[in-house]
Amino acid sequence: MPHSLRILELLVLLLTSASVMAEELPFPVPAPVPELLMTEIASSMDGQLQRARYWEPEAPGPHPILVSLHSWSSDCMQDHSEWLREAVARQWVFIEPDFRGVNDHPAACGSPLARQDVLDTLDWAIHR
């Protein structure tokens, strides 16, 4: 039997074994994350609309809020699905403010405007 054919045979055996074992795992496979909704929130400092993505539990009542901030090189579209998955599992509100987007201009990330945008987003979530 050629060497490459033997490797292929072993690979198929390994993949088949892995799929059988996956059905018998003692821990749950992570649930898919829900799609985030998009909103726009007016800045209390300059009135500009700022994007934010969010998820909220269907059950009524007060819920904790997880505010997820993007890195300086990104915006509110950054993938934070692991944090979202945790918020969903705990039935917490999840919100990702844009706070002026990517840090390539003076109003972004650490500016007073951007800091207020985070607070405005939190206020929006609380009042929702």
Secondary structure as UniProt FT lines:
FT   HELIX           3..23
FT   STRAND          37..42
FT   TURN            44..46
FT   STRAND          49..55
FT   STRAND          65..67
FT   TURN            72..73
FT   TURN            76..77
FT   HELIX           81..90
FT   STRAND          93..97
FT   TURN            99..100
FT   TURN            106..107
FT   TURN            109..110
FT   HELIX           112..127
//
